[in-house]
Amino acid sequence: MIAHLEGTVLHVAPTSIVLSVQGVGFAVTVTPAASAKARIGAKLALHTKLIVREDDLSLFGFDAETDREAFELLTSVSGVGPKSAMAVLSTIGSDGLAAAVDSGDEKAFKPVPGIGPKLAKLIMLQLSGKLITSKTTAGGSPDMVEALVGLGWQEAKAQQTLQKVLEDQPELDGDSSGLLRAALRILGGTK
């Protein structure tokens, strides 16, 4: 129904924004990485998915079309609602999801709130072959840099760390969850 919104940011919260489109304010649930990009008064374009329930209309927004597609695939799995799907995308991202499903890495879902081992297995079973992992760039994907920035590290430090991990462990290219875990191990508790 509403597949794309472009407008001016009126309000920013950690997991939501209000986007003014021709005088109408749309409350949109987003990932923390998408929220971190939003600046009040700035223009913003989002790929969106409207979820219609008996007593609720909820709008979910994504930076990339691949994130929206991953969200739609996740919500097609029995037992995974929109909030759980957003938790997956907020925690491991669409690349991490694709890598976990592709490699059968059930442990990748462990940090995701609301996704237990049984549901993780069901997600991997039902999404097998439906997701494509995008390759990372030399400094890591923009989403991974943003994820580290969202966790409190400087952008330059995040890019340097991701690049170092890829130089030391080239097998992690395309494995977003593994790359992110390795970067976090290097960064440790420093900010």
GROMACS elastic network, one bead per residue, 0.5 to 0.9 nm:
[ bonds ]
;  ai    aj funct       b0    kb
    1    49     6  0.75863   500
    1    50     6  0.64790   500
    2     5     6  0.75078   500
    2    47     6  0.87376   500
    2    48     6  0.63573   500
    2    49     6  0.63438   500
    2    50     6  0.60058   500
    2    59     6  0.82534   500
    3    46     6  0.85060   500
    3    47     6  0.58475   500
    3    49     6  0.57738   500
    3    50     6  0.75984   500
    4    45     6  0.72984   500
    4    46     6  0.57480   500
    4    48     6  0.52161   500
    4    49     6  0.81140   500
    4    61     6  0.83893   500
    5    19     6  0.80750   500
    5    21     6  0.72746   500
    5    26     6  0.88405   500
    5    44     6  0.81414   500
    5    45     6  0.56649   500
    5    46     6  0.53601   500
    5    47     6  0.66118   500
    5    48     6  0.69036   500
    5    61     6  0.84742   500
    6    19     6  0.77313   500
    6    20     6  0.81775   500
    6    21     6  0.64490   500
    6    43     6  0.71769   500
    6    44     6  0.56313   500
    6    46     6  0.63723   500
    6    47     6  0.88880   500
    7    19     6  0.58383   500
    7    20     6  0.52944   500
    7    22     6  0.73789   500
    7    42     6  0.82439   500
    7    43     6  0.54283   500
    7    44     6  0.56172   500
    7    45     6  0.65656   500
    8    18     6  0.84986   500
    8    19     6  0.55546   500
    8    20     6  0.50863   500
    8    21     6  0.67574   500
    8    22     6  0.89446   500
    8    39     6  0.89377   500
    8    40     6  0.75458   500
    8    41     6  0.57373   500
    8    42     6  0.54829   500
    8    44     6  0.61024   500
    8    45     6  0.87631   500
    9    12     6  0.74056   500
    9    17     6  0.70935   500
    9    18     6  0.60080   500
    9    20     6  0.62119   500
    9    25     6  0.89664   500
    9    38     6  0.68719   500
    9    39     6  0.64411   500
    9    41     6  0.52735   500
    9    42     6  0.56992   500
    9    43     6  0.63034   500
    9    44     6  0.66419   500
   10    17     6  0.74443   500
   10    18     6  0.53639   500
   10    19     6  0.57688   500
   10    20     6  0.64138   500
   10    25     6  0.78114   500
   10    39     6  0.84324   500
   10    40     6  0.54013   500
   10    41     6  0.62126   500
   10    42     6  0.84816   500
   11    16     6  0.82829   500
   11    17     6  0.53941   500
   11    19     6  0.73568   500
   11    27     6  0.89259   500
   11    38     6  0.87957   500
   11    39     6  0.82697   500
   11    40     6  0.60382   500
   11    41     6  0.86483   500
   12    15     6  0.81328   500
   12    16     6  0.62646   500
   12    18     6  0.66770   500
   12    35     6  0.66125   500
   12    36     6  0.84992   500
   12    38     6  0.67940   500
   12    39     6  0.72631   500
   12    40     6  0.68457   500
   13    16     6  0.51085   500
   13    17     6  0.59239   500
   13    18     6  0.88091   500
   13    32     6  0.86351   500
   13    35     6  0.68230   500
   13    36     6  0.88637   500
   14    17     6  0.81943   500
   14    30     6  0.82398   500
   14    31     6  0.77909   500
   14    32     6  0.54936   500
   14    33     6  0.87333   500
   14    35     6  0.59207   500
   14    36     6  0.75278   500
   15    28     6  0.85827   500
   15    29     6  0.58374   500
   15    30     6  0.51088   500
   15    31     6  0.54792   500
   15    32     6  0.53226   500
   15    33     6  0.87132   500
   15    34     6  0.82288   500
   15    35     6  0.62080   500
   16    27     6  0.69973   500
   16    28     6  0.54943   500
   16    30     6  0.51215   500
   16    31     6  0.75911   500
   16    32     6  0.81460   500
   16    34     6  0.88240   500
   16    35     6  0.65775   500
   16    60     6  0.87449   500
   16    61     6  0.87215   500
   17    26     6  0.81102   500
   17    27     6  0.59204   500
   17    28     6  0.54169   500
   17    29     6  0.66393   500
   17    30     6  0.71554   500
   17    35     6  0.68493   500
   17    38     6  0.78116   500
   18    25     6  0.59518   500
   18    26     6  0.53537   500
   18    28     6  0.61136   500
   18    29     6  0.88709   500
   19    24     6  0.79654   500
   19    25     6  0.53810   500
   19    26     6  0.51183   500
   19    27     6  0.65746   500
   19    28     6  0.73802   500
   19    43     6  0.88009   500
   19    44     6  0.78293   500
   20    23     6  0.57217   500
   20    24     6  0.52870   500
   20    26     6  0.62428   500
   20    27     6  0.89740   500
   21    24     6  0.52209   500
   21    25     6  0.63569   500
   21    26     6  0.74082   500
   22    25     6  0.84127   500
   26    59     6  0.79825   500
   27    58     6  0.82342   500
   27    59     6  0.69470   500
   27    60     6  0.86943   500
   28    48     6  0.83637   500
   28    58     6  0.75031   500
   28    59     6  0.50679   500
   28    60     6  0.53100   500
   28    61     6  0.58693   500
   29    58     6  0.77909   500
   29    59     6  0.62449   500
   29    61     6  0.60009   500
   29    62     6  0.88345   500
   29    86     6  0.85773   500
   30    33     6  0.80424   500
   30    34     6  0.60061   500
   30    35     6  0.62921   500
   30    59     6  0.89198   500
   30    60     6  0.59834   500
   30    61     6  0.51462   500
   30    62     6  0.63654   500
   30    63     6  0.88044   500
   30    86     6  0.76605   500
   30    90     6  0.85357   500
   31    34     6  0.52589   500
   31    35     6  0.62408   500
   31    36     6  0.86603   500
   31    61     6  0.79990   500
   31    62     6  0.74667   500
   31    86     6  0.66854   500
   31    87     6  0.80350   500
   31    89     6  0.70054   500
   31    90     6  0.50976   500
   31    91     6  0.88099   500
   32    36     6  0.60550   500
   32    37     6  0.88147   500
   32    90     6  0.63605   500
   32   147     6  0.79106   500
   32   150     6  0.70676   500
   33    36     6  0.51280   500
   33    37     6  0.67339   500
   33    63     6  0.88264   500
   33    90     6  0.73533   500
   33   143     6  0.71116   500
   33   144     6  0.88503   500
   33   146     6  0.58210   500
   33   147     6  0.56931   500
   33   149     6  0.85130   500
   33   150     6  0.63280   500
   34    37     6  0.53303   500
   34    38     6  0.67520   500
   34    61     6  0.82562   500
   34    62     6  0.68198   500
   34    63     6  0.61977   500
   34   143     6  0.88676   500
   34   146     6  0.85167   500
   35    38     6  0.52742   500
   35    39     6  0.84484   500
   36    39     6  0.79576   500
   36   146     6  0.76660   500
   36   147     6  0.89251   500
   36   149     6  0.84779   500
   36   150     6  0.65080   500
   37    44     6  0.88756   500
   37   146     6  0.82529   500
   38    41     6  0.89836   500
   38    42     6  0.73326   500
   38    43     6  0.83993   500
   38    44     6  0.70056   500
   39    42     6  0.54282   500
   39    43     6  0.81233   500
   39    44     6  0.84814   500
   40    43     6  0.85445   500
   45    62     6  0.88370   500
   45    63     6  0.75656   500
   46    61     6  0.55587   500
   46    62     6  0.54150   500
   46    63     6  0.54941   500
   46    64     6  0.75685   500
   46    65     6  0.87988   500
   47    60     6  0.83607   500
   47    61     6  0.56089   500
   47    62     6  0.50732   500
   47    63     6  0.63227   500
   47    64     6  0.65239   500
   47    65     6  0.61077   500
   47    67     6  0.85796   500
   47    68     6  0.66572   500
   48    59     6  0.66945   500
   48    60     6  0.54414   500
   48    62     6  0.61283   500
   48    63     6  0.89327   500
   48    65     6  0.87127   500
   48    68     6  0.68480   500
   49    58     6  0.83064   500
   49    59     6  0.58269   500
   49    60     6  0.52316   500
   49    61     6  0.65912   500
   49    62     6  0.85638   500
   49    68     6  0.70781   500
   49    71     6  0.86011   500
   49    72     6  0.80572   500
   50    57     6  0.69508   500
   50    58     6  0.57596   500
   50    60     6  0.63845   500
   50    61     6  0.89017   500
   51    56     6  0.80722   500
   51    57     6  0.58550   500
   51    58     6  0.51590   500
   51    59     6  0.62926   500
   51    60     6  0.78321   500
   51    82     6  0.79502   500
   52    55     6  0.81604   500
   52    56     6  0.61800   500
   52    58     6  0.66016   500
   52    59     6  0.88039   500
   53    57     6  0.61442   500
   53    58     6  0.82074   500
   54    57     6  0.82996   500
   60    68     6  0.85130   500
   60    82     6  0.83980   500
   60    86     6  0.85379   500
   61    68     6  0.75710   500
   62    65     6  0.70782   500
   62    66     6  0.86172   500
   62    67     6  0.60296   500
   62    68     6  0.59038   500
   63    66     6  0.86822   500
   63    67     6  0.71795   500
   63    68     6  0.82972   500
   64    67     6  0.53525   500
   64    68     6  0.67710   500
   64    69     6  0.88912   500
   65    68     6  0.51389   500
   65    69     6  0.62083   500
   65    70     6  0.86138   500
   66    69     6  0.50145   500
   66    70     6  0.60965   500
   66    71     6  0.85436   500
   66    94     6  0.70930   500
   66    95     6  0.88843   500
   67    70     6  0.50438   500
   67    71     6  0.61270   500
   67    72     6  0.86598   500
   67    89     6  0.74870   500
   67    93     6  0.76741   500
   67    94     6  0.56050   500
   67    95     6  0.86657   500
   68    72     6  0.62181   500
   68    73     6  0.86347   500
   68    94     6  0.88844   500
   69    72     6  0.50935   500
   69    73     6  0.61991   500
   69    74     6  0.85587   500
   69    94     6  0.88294   500
   69   131     6  0.88849   500
   70    73     6  0.50761   500
   70    74     6  0.60380   500
   70    75     6  0.86035   500
   70    85     6  0.84436   500
   70    89     6  0.81028   500
   70    93     6  0.89557   500
   70    94     6  0.60094   500
   70    97     6  0.81535   500
   70    98     6  0.85125   500
   70   131     6  0.73828   500
   71    74     6  0.50815   500
   71    75     6  0.61819   500
   71    76     6  0.86394   500
   71    82     6  0.76626   500
   71    85     6  0.57980   500
   71    86     6  0.70528   500
   71    88     6  0.87522   500
   71    89     6  0.74996   500
   71    94     6  0.82327   500
   72    75     6  0.52350   500
   72    76     6  0.63129   500
   72    82     6  0.87107   500
   72    85     6  0.83836   500
   73    76     6  0.51314   500
   73    77     6  0.69753   500
   73    85     6  0.89076   500
   73   126     6  0.89489   500
   73   127     6  0.71360   500
   73   130     6  0.81754   500
   73   131     6  0.86671   500
   74    77     6  0.55171   500
   74    78     6  0.87947   500
   74    80     6  0.64284   500
   74    81     6  0.79249   500
   74    82     6  0.82126   500
   74    84     6  0.85065   500
   74    85     6  0.56801   500
   74    88     6  0.86632   500
   74   123     6  0.71866   500
   74   127     6  0.77781   500
   75    78     6  0.74718   500
   75    79     6  0.81064   500
   75    80     6  0.53035   500
   75    81     6  0.54028   500
   75    82     6  0.60509   500
   75    84     6  0.82849   500
   75    85     6  0.62521   500
   76    79     6  0.87128   500
   76    80     6  0.73354   500
   76    81     6  0.83813   500
   76   126     6  0.88117   500
   77    80     6  0.56083   500
   77    81     6  0.82699   500
   77   119     6  0.89944   500
   77   122     6  0.75092   500
   77   123     6  0.63470   500
   77   126     6  0.67214   500
   77   127     6  0.80909   500
   78    81     6  0.81449   500
   78   119     6  0.87241   500
   78   122     6  0.81875   500
   78   123     6  0.85803   500
   79    84     6  0.88578   500
   79   119     6  0.72868   500
   79   122     6  0.89871   500
   80    83     6  0.79803   500
   80    84     6  0.57216   500
   80    85     6  0.63117   500
   80   115     6  0.84021   500
   80   119     6  0.79647   500
   80   123     6  0.84159   500
   81    84     6  0.53526   500
   81    85     6  0.61329   500
   81    86     6  0.86719   500
   82    85     6  0.50033   500
   82    86     6  0.61345   500
   82    87     6  0.85610   500
   83    86     6  0.51174   500
   83    87     6  0.61724   500
   83    88     6  0.87463   500
   84    88     6  0.63005   500
   84    89     6  0.87312   500
   84   112     6  0.83469   500
   84   113     6  0.75138   500
   84   114     6  0.63182   500
   84   115     6  0.72395   500
   85    88     6  0.51533   500
   85    89     6  0.63640   500
   85    90     6  0.85486   500
   86    89     6  0.50316   500
   86    90     6  0.58400   500
   86    91     6  0.83811   500
   87    90     6  0.50025   500
   87    91     6  0.59557   500
   87    92     6  0.84113   500
   87    93     6  0.89869   500
   87   112     6  0.61764   500
   87   113     6  0.65394   500
   87   114     6  0.79526   500
   87   115     6  0.87353   500
   88    91     6  0.52369   500
   88    92     6  0.58439   500
   88    93     6  0.65413   500
   88    94     6  0.81248   500
   88    97     6  0.75211   500
   88   109     6  0.75187   500
   88   111     6  0.89689   500
   88   112     6  0.58051   500
   88   113     6  0.79754   500
   88   115     6  0.81514   500
   89    92     6  0.55878   500
   89    94     6  0.57714   500
   89    95     6  0.88967   500
   89    96     6  0.83353   500
   89    97     6  0.75868   500
   90    93     6  0.57758   500
   90    94     6  0.88443   500
   90   112     6  0.84886   500
   90   147     6  0.87190   500
   91    96     6  0.87196   500
   91   109     6  0.85588   500
   91   111     6  0.71943   500
   91   112     6  0.59629   500
   91   113     6  0.86307   500
   91   147     6  0.89270   500
   92    95     6  0.74939   500
   92    97     6  0.62501   500
   92   108     6  0.75900   500
   92   109     6  0.77654   500
   92   111     6  0.85126   500
   92   112     6  0.77510   500
   92   176     6  0.78796   500
   92   177     6  0.61129   500
   92   180     6  0.86924   500
   93    96     6  0.51750   500
   93    97     6  0.60993   500
   93    98     6  0.86354   500
   93   143     6  0.79905   500
   93   144     6  0.84993   500
   93   176     6  0.80696   500
   93   177     6  0.80809   500
   94    98     6  0.61181   500
   94    99     6  0.85429   500
   94   131     6  0.85458   500
   94   133     6  0.79926   500
   94   176     6  0.87929   500
   95    98     6  0.50723   500
   95    99     6  0.60767   500
   95   100     6  0.84938   500
   95   131     6  0.86485   500
   95   132     6  0.77794   500
   95   133     6  0.52696   500
   95   134     6  0.63603   500
   95   135     6  0.85540   500
   95   174     6  0.77403   500
   95   175     6  0.72796   500
   95   176     6  0.56253   500
   95   177     6  0.75051   500
   96    99     6  0.50486   500
   96   100     6  0.59834   500
   96   101     6  0.84982   500
   96   108     6  0.78674   500
   96   133     6  0.78430   500
   96   174     6  0.88649   500
   96   175     6  0.66229   500
   96   178     6  0.79559   500
   96   180     6  0.88958   500
   97   100     6  0.51192   500
   97   101     6  0.61013   500
   97   102     6  0.84068   500
   97   108     6  0.80632   500
   97   109     6  0.83859   500
   97   124     6  0.89277   500
   97   131     6  0.81042   500
   97   133     6  0.83190   500
   97   176     6  0.85275   500
   97   177     6  0.79111   500
   98   101     6  0.52046   500
   98   102     6  0.59107   500
   98   103     6  0.84800   500
   98   127     6  0.86166   500
   98   128     6  0.86624   500
   98   130     6  0.84492   500
   98   131     6  0.52213   500
   98   132     6  0.58594   500
   98   133     6  0.52130   500
   98   134     6  0.85631   500
   98   175     6  0.85829   500
   98   176     6  0.88168   500
   99   102     6  0.50383   500
   99   103     6  0.59901   500
   99   104     6  0.81753   500
   99   105     6  0.79164   500
   99   131     6  0.84887   500
   99   132     6  0.80415   500
   99   133     6  0.59592   500
   99   174     6  0.75009   500
   99   175     6  0.55659   500
   99   176     6  0.69411   500
   99   177     6  0.72208   500
   99   178     6  0.87296   500
  100   103     6  0.52938   500
  100   104     6  0.56121   500
  100   106     6  0.67998   500
  100   107     6  0.82814   500
  100   108     6  0.61348   500
  100   109     6  0.80541   500
  100   124     6  0.76524   500
  100   175     6  0.82733   500
  100   177     6  0.76588   500
  101   104     6  0.50731   500
  101   105     6  0.65525   500
  101   106     6  0.79236   500
  101   123     6  0.77073   500
  101   125     6  0.78694   500
  101   127     6  0.68793   500
  101   128     6  0.59471   500
  101   129     6  0.81795   500
  101   131     6  0.78287   500
  102   105     6  0.78436   500
  102   124     6  0.79582   500
  102   127     6  0.89477   500
  102   128     6  0.65782   500
  102   129     6  0.72795   500
  102   131     6  0.78944   500
  102   132     6  0.83256   500
  102   133     6  0.82692   500
  103   106     6  0.87507   500
  104   107     6  0.88271   500
  104   121     6  0.84125   500
  104   124     6  0.66606   500
  104   125     6  0.87877   500
  104   128     6  0.87733   500
  105   108     6  0.57248   500
  105   109     6  0.80283   500
  105   124     6  0.84631   500
  106   109     6  0.59262   500
  106   110     6  0.74915   500
  106   117     6  0.69896   500
  106   120     6  0.59793   500
  106   121     6  0.64994   500
  106   124     6  0.77189   500
  107   110     6  0.52157   500
  107   111     6  0.82978   500
  107   117     6  0.81006   500
  107   120     6  0.84386   500
  108   111     6  0.71470   500
  108   112     6  0.82235   500
  108   120     6  0.87822   500
  108   177     6  0.71129   500
  108   178     6  0.87116   500
  109   112     6  0.53151   500
  109   113     6  0.85377   500
  109   115     6  0.65722   500
  109   116     6  0.75846   500
  109   117     6  0.78230   500
  109   120     6  0.62678   500
  110   113     6  0.78627   500
  110   115     6  0.71620   500
  110   116     6  0.69952   500
  110   117     6  0.75738   500
  110   120     6  0.84272   500
  111   115     6  0.83535   500
  112   115     6  0.57832   500
  112   116     6  0.82894   500
  113   116     6  0.81372   500
  114   119     6  0.89069   500
  115   118     6  0.80487   500
  115   119     6  0.58342   500
  115   120     6  0.61668   500
  116   119     6  0.54305   500
  116   120     6  0.60421   500
  116   121     6  0.86917   500
  117   121     6  0.61845   500
  117   122     6  0.86424   500
  118   121     6  0.51972   500
  118   122     6  0.63025   500
  118   123     6  0.87201   500
  119   123     6  0.60927   500
  119   124     6  0.85793   500
  120   123     6  0.51001   500
  120   124     6  0.62351   500
  120   125     6  0.85813   500
  121   124     6  0.51332   500
  121   125     6  0.60583   500
  121   126     6  0.86001   500
  122   125     6  0.50258   500
  122   126     6  0.60364   500
  122   127     6  0.83585   500
  123   126     6  0.53277   500
  123   127     6  0.58490   500
  123   128     6  0.81222   500
  124   127     6  0.53623   500
  124   128     6  0.56748   500
  125   128     6  0.55153   500
  126   129     6  0.86842   500
  126   130     6  0.84637   500
  127   130     6  0.52980   500
  127   131     6  0.68142   500
  128   131     6  0.71113   500
  129   132     6  0.77372   500
  133   174     6  0.62846   500
  133   175     6  0.75951   500
  133   176     6  0.84032   500
  134   141     6  0.89738   500
  134   174     6  0.61473   500
  134   175     6  0.87459   500
  134   176     6  0.88451   500
  135   140     6  0.89421   500
  135   141     6  0.79876   500
  135   173     6  0.63530   500
  135   175     6  0.79267   500
  135   176     6  0.85681   500
  136   139     6  0.76854   500
  136   140     6  0.51748   500
  136   142     6  0.85632   500
  136   173     6  0.59592   500
  136   174     6  0.55485   500
  136   175     6  0.82396   500
  136   176     6  0.76915   500
  137   141     6  0.55833   500
  137   142     6  0.84289   500
  137   163     6  0.87211   500
  137   173     6  0.82466   500
  138   141     6  0.81064   500
  138   159     6  0.89390   500
  138   162     6  0.81951   500
  138   163     6  0.59408   500
  138   166     6  0.73604   500
  138   167     6  0.87259   500
  138   173     6  0.88636   500
  139   142     6  0.83838   500
  139   145     6  0.82335   500
  139   158     6  0.86434   500
  139   159     6  0.52088   500
  139   160     6  0.68291   500
  139   161     6  0.81976   500
  139   162     6  0.56995   500
  139   164     6  0.83259   500
  139   166     6  0.79812   500
  140   143     6  0.81889   500
  140   144     6  0.63292   500
  140   145     6  0.66094   500
  140   158     6  0.88083   500
  140   159     6  0.66083   500
  140   161     6  0.89314   500
  140   162     6  0.54246   500
  140   163     6  0.63394   500
  140   166     6  0.79244   500
  140   173     6  0.84191   500
  140   176     6  0.85594   500
  140   179     6  0.83218   500
  141   144     6  0.52656   500
  141   145     6  0.64232   500
  141   146     6  0.86358   500
  141   162     6  0.88470   500
  141   176     6  0.83286   500
  142   145     6  0.51041   500
  142   146     6  0.60578   500
  142   147     6  0.84998   500
  142   159     6  0.89649   500
  143   146     6  0.50291   500
  143   147     6  0.60448   500
  143   148     6  0.87308   500
  144   148     6  0.63247   500
  144   149     6  0.85443   500
  144   158     6  0.84488   500
  144   159     6  0.88154   500
  144   162     6  0.83668   500
  144   176     6  0.75084   500
  144   179     6  0.87112   500
  144   180     6  0.69215   500
  145   148     6  0.52640   500
  145   149     6  0.61710   500
  145   150     6  0.85235   500
  145   155     6  0.65855   500
  145   156     6  0.88209   500
  145   158     6  0.56643   500
  145   159     6  0.60613   500
  145   162     6  0.77956   500
  146   150     6  0.58726   500
  146   151     6  0.84860   500
  146   155     6  0.75008   500
  146   158     6  0.83464   500
  147   151     6  0.63284   500
  147   152     6  0.89142   500
  147   158     6  0.89920   500
  147   180     6  0.87695   500
  148   152     6  0.65976   500
  148   153     6  0.58379   500
  148   154     6  0.79713   500
  148   155     6  0.76718   500
  148   158     6  0.60090   500
  148   159     6  0.89479   500
  148   180     6  0.82896   500
  148   183     6  0.87222   500
  148   184     6  0.82039   500
  149   152     6  0.51338   500
  149   154     6  0.57569   500
  149   155     6  0.56795   500
  149   157     6  0.89104   500
  149   158     6  0.68361   500
  150   153     6  0.72937   500
  151   191     6  0.88982   500
  152   191     6  0.62284   500
  153   156     6  0.84952   500
  153   157     6  0.66688   500
  153   158     6  0.63387   500
  153   187     6  0.85666   500
  153   190     6  0.79571   500
  153   191     6  0.50421   500
  154   157     6  0.52650   500
  154   158     6  0.61632   500
  154   159     6  0.87340   500
  154   191     6  0.73839   500
  155   158     6  0.50380   500
  155   159     6  0.61864   500
  155   160     6  0.85930   500
  156   159     6  0.51885   500
  156   160     6  0.61158   500
  156   161     6  0.85406   500
  157   160     6  0.51169   500
  157   161     6  0.60444   500
  157   162     6  0.85834   500
  157   187     6  0.87944   500
  157   191     6  0.89280   500
  158   161     6  0.52039   500
  158   162     6  0.61819   500
  158   163     6  0.85651   500
  158   183     6  0.80203   500
  158   187     6  0.84623   500
  159   162     6  0.52044   500
  159   163     6  0.60659   500
  159   164     6  0.85518   500
  160   163     6  0.51237   500
  160   164     6  0.61000   500
  160   165     6  0.86399   500
  161   164     6  0.50649   500
  161   165     6  0.62019   500
  161   166     6  0.86844   500
  161   183     6  0.59480   500
  161   184     6  0.87488   500
  161   186     6  0.73126   500
  161   187     6  0.74257   500
  162   165     6  0.51176   500
  162   166     6  0.62804   500
  162   167     6  0.86879   500
  162   179     6  0.71916   500
  162   180     6  0.77087   500
  162   182     6  0.83727   500
  162   183     6  0.58658   500
  163   166     6  0.51330   500
  163   167     6  0.62093   500
  163   168     6  0.86688   500
  164   167     6  0.50438   500
  164   168     6  0.61163   500
  164   169     6  0.83154   500
  164   183     6  0.85127   500
  165   168     6  0.51524   500
  165   169     6  0.56551   500
  165   170     6  0.76084   500
  165   172     6  0.80609   500
  165   179     6  0.69725   500
  165   182     6  0.67253   500
  165   183     6  0.64370   500
  165   186     6  0.84713   500
  166   169     6  0.50490   500
  166   171     6  0.77118   500
  166   172     6  0.65187   500
  166   173     6  0.64338   500
  166   179     6  0.75973   500
  167   170     6  0.57749   500
  168   171     6  0.89578   500
  169   172     6  0.58669   500
  169   173     6  0.79986   500
  169   179     6  0.86580   500
  170   173     6  0.56031   500
  171   174     6  0.80542   500
  171   175     6  0.80251   500
  172   175     6  0.50182   500
  172   176     6  0.73856   500
  172   177     6  0.88147   500
  172   178     6  0.62568   500
  172   179     6  0.56212   500
  172   182     6  0.89919   500
  173   176     6  0.74704   500
  173   178     6  0.89250   500
  173   179     6  0.73528   500
  174   177     6  0.89700   500
  174   178     6  0.89030   500
  174   179     6  0.82277   500
  175   178     6  0.54030   500
  175   179     6  0.60123   500
  175   180     6  0.85299   500
  176   179     6  0.50241   500
  176   180     6  0.59468   500
  176   181     6  0.84748   500
  177   180     6  0.51440   500
  177   181     6  0.61300   500
  177   182     6  0.86099   500
  178   181     6  0.51107   500
  178   182     6  0.61375   500
  178   183     6  0.85557   500
  179   182     6  0.51568   500
  179   183     6  0.61246   500
  179   184     6  0.86007   500
  180   183     6  0.50364   500
  180   184     6  0.61104   500
  180   185     6  0.86007   500
  181   184     6  0.51072   500
  181   185     6  0.62374   500
  181   186     6  0.88099   500
  182   185     6  0.50885   500
  182   186     6  0.64330   500
  182   187     6  0.87112   500
  183   186     6  0.51751   500
  183   187     6  0.61141   500
  183   188     6  0.84214   500
  184   188     6  0.57928   500
  184   189     6  0.84793   500
  185   188     6  0.51189   500
  185   189     6  0.87141   500
  186   189     6  0.89642   500
  187   190     6  0.58835   500
  187   191     6  0.77031   500
  188   191     6  0.85480   500
